[in-house]
């Protein structure tokens, strides 16, 4: 069974490197980030720890 990363690498080999090197931001991404931050804050993270936890989970899932 292919992972999402494997499938993307096979179908669009340029996309995986582009996702990790270019900042993609818009209204949808802003809502997503706000939601993830709220989830981590509800779990007890505060301030920079909440942001770091959010980025760590996102990077793990992406990678």
ABEGO torsion letter per residue (X at the ends): XBBAAAAAAAABAAAAAAAAABBBBBAAAAAAAAAAAAAAAAAGBBEAAAAAAAAAAAAAAAX
